[in-house]
């Protein structure tokens, strides 16, 4: 009994469908069209009733143009397209997801779950997460195993992996420190305020009201401050330092 037959009257999930070889794509098209197939090495035709859900992180239209994905399979699969937003587009979900992954990792390893401090959570929320939720899960599991301190100690921002070490590499941070040291206080403070506010707005997904509530400013005052610092709307979802 193969996968399609085992999924009869149920759901078959095809993960990363763009990785499927063209030969296999052709077979999938025929099964989806006819809901009938013959087992490998068999002669009897098997009829199935299967709901198919497929996922991909690639642009299938680009894959079709490059000749790597069959257009007929694309239209067979895309009856009800669902776009899942990237984690960087839903930063407000990161604290809940981080605590969930921490709880699961602790249960699986028999360890005590550790608390993630506010500064560490802020750093997690300003990171761009190219690997999305899977990357977040891996980072949380790594922190549970490798973060210094006792189980009762919270995980601080300085315990995060190097990619979370502020918005700059150590070389860039050193250069920025040298640059700031050569500035009058007013100019240095403006640079800090701009980067701090840009990071906080990014952290809260561009939500000015939530940013203002967290940093302790009136919403209108924050709007004026962002305008005064030259932070345009299109910059609000960018990481500080880009």
N, C-alpha and C positions, 0 to 999 in steps of 0.2 A: 504494500500500500504506500503510495507516494504522498507528497505534501498536499496536492490538490484533493486527492481522494480523502485524506484524513481530515481535511477542512470542510467536508460536505455538510451543508446546512449550517455552516459557521463562517468565520472570517479568516482570511489569509492575509498576513501583513508582509509586504515585500519592502525590506529596508534598503535604502540607497539603490533604488531601481536603475539609476544611471550607470551603475557598475556592471549591469547585466550584459553578457556577450550578445552580439547581434543574432547569433544562431538561436540562443535561448529566447531572445525577444520575439522571434518569429513564432516559436512554439507557444509562448504565452498569449500572443495575439489570437492564435487559432483557438486556444482553450477558452479565452474570454468571449470570443465571438460565438462559438458553438456550444460551450459548456459540456463538451464531450471530448474525450481523449482515449488513447490506447496506452496501456502500461508498457514500459520498456520491455521488449522481448515478448509481449503478449499479443493476443489477437482479438480479445473481447473489448468492445468499446464501452467505456465507463462514463456514465452521465452524472454530473455533479451540479450542485447549487451552492455557489460560493460567493460571498462578498469579498472583494479584493480592495485592500487599502495599501497604497504605495507611498513611499517617502523618498525625498532626495534633497541634498543641500546644493545641488547644481541647478543652473538654468537649463531646463530641458529644451527650450527653443534654440539655445546656443548649441546644445549637443546634437540636435536635429540638423542644424545648419552645417555642423562639422562632420555629419555622416556617422555619428556614433550612437544615435538613438533613432529608432523607427518612428516615423510620424504617425502611422496608423496605431501603434501601441500607445503613443502619447494621448491621442484622442479617445482611445478605449479607456484609459485610466483616469483622464481628467473630467469625469462626469461632474463631480462636486469638488472643485479645488479648495483647499484650506491652507492659508498661509499662516505658519507659526512664526511669530516675531522673534527676532534674535534677543538674547538675554540683555544686550546693551539697550534694547528698546523698551525694556520693562524692568528697570533697575529697582523699582519699588518692591519687586518680588524677591530680590536677592536676600534680604534678612530672613524671610520665611523659608526660602529654599535652603539657605546655609544651615539654619537650625534643624531643618528636616534631615539634611544629609549628615549632619553631625550626630543626630540621634540614631540614624540607621547605621552609621559606621561604628558608633560606640556599641550598639547592640550586637553587631556582627563580630566585633573583636573582643567582646567581653570587658570593655573598658568603660570608664565613667565619661559621659559626655562633658566636653569643656565649653565654658561660656566664651563667646566672642565679644570682645570689648567694643565700645562705641567707635573708637578710632580705627580699629581693625575693620569693622563693618563699613565705615565710611570709605576706607581704601578699597574694599571689595566692590562697593557700589560705583566707584569712579573708574574701575578697570573696564576695558572694552570687551573682554570675554570672547575672543575669536573662536574658542571651542564651545561656547554656549554652556548649557546646564551641565553637560558631561564634564567640562573642564572645571566648573565650580565644584561638582561632586568630588573630583580627583583632588583638588586643592584642599577641600575640607578633610578628606581622608588622610592626606599627607600631614596636615596640621595636627590632627588627633594623634598621629603616630610620632611625629618628629618635633613638634613645637616644644621648646624648653619649659621648665617649670613643672609644678605638681598638678595633679588633675583638678585641684580646686582653684588653681590660678587661672584667671582669664587669659585668653589669647590676645596679645596686643598687636598693634600695627607693625612694630619692629620685628615681630616673629614671622611675618608673612614672607613668602618667597621673594626673590630679588626683583621679579617683574612688577611687584606691588610697591617697590621702594620709592614712593613719591611718583611724580610724573616725569622724573628725569633719571638718567643713568648717573652713576657716581661722578663720571667725568663732566657731564653737563651740569650736575648740581654744583660741583666745585667751581666751574666757570661762572655759574650764576651767582654763587656766593661772592666771588671776586668782583663781579660786576656790581653787585649791590653795595659792597664795601666802599666802592668809589663814588657812591651817590649820596646826595644830601638825604636827610631823614624823610623829608616829604616825598621825594621821588621813590625812595626804597619802599616806603609804606604803600604808595600807589601800586607798585609792582606786586607786592604781597597781597593787597586787597583784591586786585584783579584776578590773580591766580586762585586765591582762596574762594572768591565768590563764583568764579567759573567752575571750579571743582565741585562746589556745593550744588550749583544749579544742575550740573551734569549728573551728580549723584541722585537728585530727585527727578530726573528725567525731564528737565525743563519746566517743572511745576513751580512757578514763582511763589505761590501761596505757601506751599509746604517748605520751600527753601527759606522764606522769610520767617516762618514760624520756628524753624529749627535754629536759625542763627540769631533770633531775637530782634528782628527788625520789622517795622511796618511794611506791608506789601508795597505801598506807594513809595516809601523811602527806598526800598530795594530797587524798584524800577528806576528811580532817579539816579541811584548809585551806579547801576549797571550802565545806564546811558552815559553818565559822566566818565566812566572808565572805558567807554568805547566798546562795550560788549554788545554786539549785534545779535538779533534773534537767531541767525544761523550758526552763531558760535556757541550757543548755550548747551548744545549736546556734544560738544567737543571736549576732549580731555585737556586740562590745563597743561600748557607747555608745548602744544602742537604748533 
